[in-house]
């Protein structure tokens, strides 16, 4: 049986859309996930396009409240931040978490909303990919030595030392999102892990193989998957539509063309997830399309988790 880890995406965006700003609720959900046997909890990032709680501040609270869980960002947009400040924040969070941090990162989906977000913060949208790569290089340098100097296309600094240093030499694991030749090459060259969401398992298998073939070392194959657990298929589809369209302000039919999603009973959900496990996925981040996340967590843990190949 494959050794598969299961993570839970905290519903930061869902809570914000519904007008709930009580962050204790999110920390409580992390504790609940820990008690139910999840391996990790994750938080998303999008301060303006899809507003929500800041993922790094939230995860710092979770680091203390749920000491058994791995913490992750799914995904962080590092190009919206200066690499010195971001490296400092991530090193501090990694220290708080005792080395339990995974930094999932992406360049930002190429849409009008993302472009508007970059414009508002004053970062050129067209440079996001090169800025992402340069940010990774700068942060890893800062996490590995003192008196660091760096000269790149977008960032330049001299004699910078950060404290505290992250828990492990070289910093926390960096997982990259993305699909397509350029993104997969970036994962292979720069990533410790890969966190995509392809809706077709065949595409997942093909792209995972491409990453592993190009990579110089091991890369953890992750998966970001949305689930709506409901026994009746029509009702499941309705609930998924409500959740996705509220989250993205876009039709379900458009979003499901690019994201891995399942709506239906737990046995079907387990079979669907296991198809990705057979294709190589080893750390699955679950986004639950639900109004009551405590109930959805318990159903997933009771009815789906035992059926996964762990």
MARTIMI-708979 format. One line per field, with one value per residue (C-alpha): residue in one letter; x, y, z. Coordinates in nm, 3 decimals, decimal comma, m for minus. Example, Ala and Ser with C-alpha at 12.3 -4.5 7.8 and 13.67 -1.06 7.14 Angstrom:
residu <- (a;s) .
u <- (1,230;1,367) .
v <- (m0,450;m0,106) .
w <- (0,780;0,714) .
***
This chain:
residu <- (x;x;x;x;x;x;x;x;x;x;x;x;x;x;x;x;x;x;x;x;x;x;x;x;x;x;x;x;x;x;x;x;x;x;x;x;x;x;x;x;x;x;x;x;x;x;x;x;x;x;x;x;x;x;x;x;x;x;x;x;x;x;x;x;x;x;x;x;x;x;x;x;x;x;x;x;x;x;x;x;x;x;x;x;x;x;x;x;x;x;x;x;x;x;x;x;x;x;x;x;x;x;x;x;x;x;x;x;x;x;x;x;x;x;x;x;x;x;x;x;x;x;x;x;x;x;x;x;x;x;x;x;x;x;x;x;x;x;x;x;x;x;x;x;x;x;x;x;x;x;x;x;x;x;x;x;x;x;x;x;x;x;x;x;x;x;x;x;x;x;x;x;x;x;x;x;x;x;x;x;x;x;x;x;x;x;x;x;x;x;x;x;x;x;x;x;x;x;x;x;x;x;x;x;x;x;x;x;x;x;x;x;x;x;x;x;x;x;x;x;x;x;x;x;x;x;x;x;x;x;x;x;x;x;x;x;x;x;x;x;x;x;x;x;x;x;x;x;x;x;x;x;x;x;x;x;x;x;x;x;x;x;x;x;x;x;x;x;x;x;x;x;x;x;x;x;x;x;x;x;x;x;x;x;x;x;x;x;x;x;x;x;x;x;x;x;x;x;x;x;x;x;x;x;x;x;x;x;x;x) .
u <- (0,000;0,130;0,229;m0,007;m0,043;m0,374;m0,401;m0,696;m0,730;m0,858;m1,164;m1,023;m1,184;m1,517;m1,539;m1,453;m1,714;m1,978;m1,881;m1,724;m1,408;m1,369;m1,027;m1,055;m1,297;m1,023;m0,775;m1,042;m1,089;m0,715;m0,736;m1,030;m0,839;m0,546;m0,773;m0,929;m0,594;m0,513;m0,144;m0,139;m0,338;m0,300;m0,402;m0,448;m0,331;m0,495;m0,519;m0,722;m0,855;m1,014;m0,972;m0,914;m0,706;m0,332;m0,202;0,128;m0,024;m0,301;m0,057;0,153;m0,147;m0,209;0,157;0,102;m0,255;m0,199;0,157;0,128;0,028;0,249;0,163;0,144;0,047;m0,172;m0,059;0,138;0,203;0,562;0,595;0,362;0,625;0,989;1,207;1,396;1,075;0,914;1,222;1,218;0,849;0,884;1,194;1,015;0,706;0,920;1,085;0,746;0,639;0,957;1,038;0,683;0,640;0,587;0,576;0,347;0,397;0,266;0,311;m0,058;m0,328;m0,327;m0,663;m0,801;m0,853;m0,494;m0,363;m0,567;m0,420;m0,065;m0,140;m0,278;0,033;0,264;0,421;0,440;0,214;0,422;0,729;0,564;0,737;1,088;1,021;0,908;1,232;1,444;1,258;1,329;1,699;1,718;1,533;1,739;2,056;1,927;1,834;2,177;2,431;2,499;2,601;2,427;2,456;2,230;2,208;1,926;1,698;1,433;1,607;1,948;2,082;2,412;2,531;2,192;2,163;1,830;1,748;1,618;1,736;1,482;1,484;1,657;1,961;1,848;1,498;1,158;1,048;0,930;0,650;0,551;0,212;0,158;0,099;0,243;0,600;0,740;0,582;0,685;1,042;1,040;0,916;1,189;1,464;1,358;1,098;1,104;0,745;0,472;0,116;m0,107;m0,483;m0,532;m0,891;m0,777;m0,574;m0,404;m0,264;m0,145;0,042;0,202;0,312;0,439;0,657;0,790;0,884;1,057;1,246;1,393;1,450;1,797;1,659;1,338;1,026;0,715;0,411;0,120;m0,239;m0,488;m0,838;m1,186;m1,448;m1,818;m1,939;m2,311;m2,485;m2,736;m2,557;m2,788;m2,769;m2,390;m2,364;m2,582;m2,370;m2,048;m2,183;m2,281;m1,941;m1,729;m1,925;m1,923;m1,547;m1,440;m1,729;m1,715;m1,932;m1,864;m1,834;m1,540;m1,355;m1,394;m1,226;m0,897;m0,931;m0,965;m1,314;m1,547;m1,905;m2,077;m2,073;m1,765;m1,699;m1,683;m1,460;m1,218;m1,205;m1,143;m0,863;m0,710;m0,683;m0,446;m0,258;m0,209;m0,079;0,182;0,024;0,171;0,038;m0,322;m0,457;m0,837;m1,055;m1,401;m1,695;m1,923;m2,097;m2,032;m1,666;m1,672;m1,934;m1,756;m1,423;m1,579;m1,745;m1,426;m1,226;m1,486;m1,595;m1,315;m0,988;m1,008;m1,051;m0,744;m0,421;m0,213) .
v <- (0,000;0,347;0,580;0,871;1,178;1,365;1,737;1,968;2,317;2,561;2,742;3,092;3,211;3,040;3,202;3,546;3,522;3,434;3,737;3,539;3,708;3,497;3,343;3,126;2,920;2,837;2,746;2,521;2,344;2,276;2,120;1,910;1,790;1,694;1,495;1,312;1,192;1,432;1,476;1,844;2,167;2,429;2,791;2,977;3,321;3,599;3,927;4,119;3,893;3,646;3,817;3,599;3,579;3,611;3,253;3,299;3,475;3,216;2,926;3,074;3,032;2,681;2,592;2,638;2,504;2,183;2,065;1,734;1,874;1,966;2,321;2,431;2,716;2,620;2,828;3,136;3,414;3,509;3,759;3,995;4,026;4,126;3,815;3,944;4,004;3,684;3,476;3,630;3,550;3,193;3,125;3,251;3,042;2,737;2,789;2,820;2,498;2,310;2,243;2,135;2,394;2,329;2,640;2,574;2,852;2,969;3,258;3,349;3,228;3,429;3,600;3,952;3,933;3,827;4,101;4,360;4,233;4,265;4,614;4,729;4,610;4,757;4,437;4,396;4,105;3,997;3,942;3,707;3,389;3,533;3,703;3,369;3,200;3,490;3,496;3,126;3,179;3,479;3,308;2,992;3,201;3,393;3,068;2,916;3,179;3,513;3,838;3,738;3,950;3,898;4,060;3,967;4,116;4,219;4,225;4,334;4,353;4,328;4,184;4,068;3,830;3,696;3,576;3,334;3,089;2,826;2,491;2,297;2,420;2,572;2,644;2,476;2,256;2,454;2,298;2,456;2,455;2,451;2,256;2,276;2,254;2,575;2,520;2,154;2,243;2,498;2,233;1,993;2,254;2,438;2,243;1,996;1,906;1,954;2,064;2,065;2,011;1,849;1,724;1,423;1,159;1,069;1,422;1,395;1,071;1,210;1,536;1,369;1,143;1,445;1,621;1,316;1,256;1,608;1,648;1,594;1,469;1,341;1,559;1,489;1,450;1,634;1,693;1,971;1,820;1,956;1,721;1,759;1,458;1,392;1,062;1,193;1,286;1,573;1,726;1,681;1,873;2,154;2,188;2,186;2,457;2,679;2,643;2,691;2,982;3,158;3,101;3,202;3,417;3,207;2,926;2,575;2,451;2,686;2,603;2,225;2,224;2,316;2,185;1,835;1,806;1,532;1,551;1,238;0,965;0,879;0,548;0,728;0,997;0,736;0,556;0,886;0,986;0,639;0,675;0,968;0,763;0,494;0,768;0,864;1,122;1,101;1,406;1,504;1,840;1,822;2,128;2,046;2,209;2,235;2,483;2,292;2,195;2,015;1,774;1,741;1,671;1,397;1,237;1,243;1,100;0,831;0,731;0,823;0,815;0,443;0,362;0,547;0,361;0,471) .
w <- (0,000;m0,086;0,198;0,130;0,348;0,363;0,423;0,483;0,335;0,595;0,453;0,482;0,160;0,233;0,575;0,437;0,160;0,419;0,630;0,915;1,043;1,358;1,306;1,618;1,413;1,163;1,435;1,587;1,254;1,244;1,590;1,474;1,169;1,390;1,623;1,326;1,194;0,913;0,842;0,748;0,727;0,457;0,396;0,069;m0,034;m0,234;m0,045;m0,305;m0,581;m0,337;0,003;0,310;0,628;0,581;0,552;0,736;1,036;1,056;1,031;1,309;1,540;1,409;1,469;1,841;1,858;1,658;1,726;1,538;1,200;0,907;0,794;0,433;0,203;m0,094;m0,252;m0,154;m0,407;m0,320;m0,604;m0,417;m0,141;m0,117;m0,078;0,228;0,423;0,300;0,385;0,734;0,787;0,661;0,870;1,181;1,104;1,040;1,380;1,551;1,380;1,464;1,100;1,006;0,730;0,358;0,141;m0,155;m0,409;m0,744;m0,980;m0,994;m1,232;m1,559;m1,524;m1,504;m1,128;m1,066;m1,293;m1,102;m0,774;m0,905;m1,038;m0,703;m0,519;m0,782;m0,917;m1,298;m1,386;m1,684;m1,468;m1,218;m1,338;m1,341;m1,006;m0,861;m0,964;m0,841;m0,510;m0,457;m0,526;m0,292;m0,008;m0,024;m0,013;0,289;0,465;0,407;0,513;0,683;0,515;0,194;m0,118;m0,417;m0,759;m0,994;m1,252;m0,998;m0,658;m0,534;m0,179;0,007;0,338;0,469;0,764;0,887;1,238;1,336;1,075;0,966;1,143;0,868;0,673;0,346;0,471;0,455;0,167;m0,137;m0,343;m0,673;m0,840;m1,212;m1,529;m1,879;m2,002;m1,849;m1,508;m1,493;m1,582;m1,297;m1,056;m1,164;m1,135;m0,821;m0,626;m0,339;m0,423;m0,683;m0,598;m0,910;m0,957;m1,301;m1,351;m1,558;m1,378;m1,707;m1,728;m1,369;m1,440;m1,755;m1,598;m1,281;m1,494;m1,683;m1,359;m1,216;m1,539;m1,544;m1,170;m1,027;m0,694;m0,534;m0,560;m0,355;m0,585;m0,427;m0,538;m0,463;m0,484;m0,413;m0,266;m0,200;m0,001;m0,053;m0,122;m0,377;m0,704;m0,801;m0,455;m0,456;m0,782;m0,645;m0,331;m0,531;m0,761;m0,469;m0,305;m0,616;m0,761;m0,424;m0,393;m0,744;m0,867;m1,185;m1,328;m1,200;m1,559;m1,619;m1,297;m1,318;m1,660;m1,493;m1,136;m0,991;m0,837;m0,720;m0,596;m0,470;m0,204;0,004;m0,172;m0,506;m0,358;m0,226;m0,561;m0,740;m0,503;m0,521;m0,898;m0,835;m0,577;m0,840;m1,071;m0,810;m0,575;m0,224;m0,040;m0,115;0,001;0,034;m0,010;0,123;m0,054;0,248;0,473;0,796;0,789;1,122;0,987;0,652;0,825;1,034;0,734;0,533;0,822;0,893;0,544;0,300;0,490;0,575;0,204;0,084;0,022;0,323) .
***
